[in-house]
Amino acid sequence: MKKVLYPGTFDPITLGHVDVILKAVRLFDEVIIGVSGQTPKETLFQLEERISLVQLTIKELSFQNLKALSYTGLTVDFAKQLGCCAIIRGLRAVSDFESEFQLALMNRRLEPKIETIFLMPEDNHIYLSSSLVKEISRLGGDISPFVPVAVVEALKEKMSKRNSLSIISQLSAQ
């Protein structure tokens, strides 16, 4: 049974991520989406919220060979612990390649038995990033073409709370 890990922050999960997931479920017997609890980036959603959004997305996809787990520590160690033969990484643009290539080589050095496989989303999702989606949402734009249904509502709610807190903070400063 070929098992693969697709790790990431997923803050939030986008249709670009979903596209990579759909490719992975066709190639492997089991795909585990690893939602990282440690990231140098500041996240908008807490780990529990991110894992919940990924799980809701998986439910929408209706694949039996797909599950989501959160983790901390080295991704390659998590993949080894799960018995994965490979780690999936999504590549959007040439700019992604250098950092992803470096990460793949380090993971190979740490655990030679686990391969890194790069998958590219379809052209209509190649430009998508969680950061871009959050910025569009923050500025009041329509994000529904870019994220799963559950994420649309979660981002609206999160941005509404942030805007309310910002207004309260501004009023308190006056």
Secondary structure by P-SEA (a helix, b strand, c coil): cbbbbbccccccccaaaaaaaaaaaacccbbbbcccccccccccccaaaaaaaaaaaaaaacccccbbbbbcccaaaaaaaacccbbbbbbccccaaaaaaaaaaaaaaacccbbbbbbbcccccccccaaaaaaaaaacccccccccaaaaaaaaaaaaaaaaaaaaaaaaac
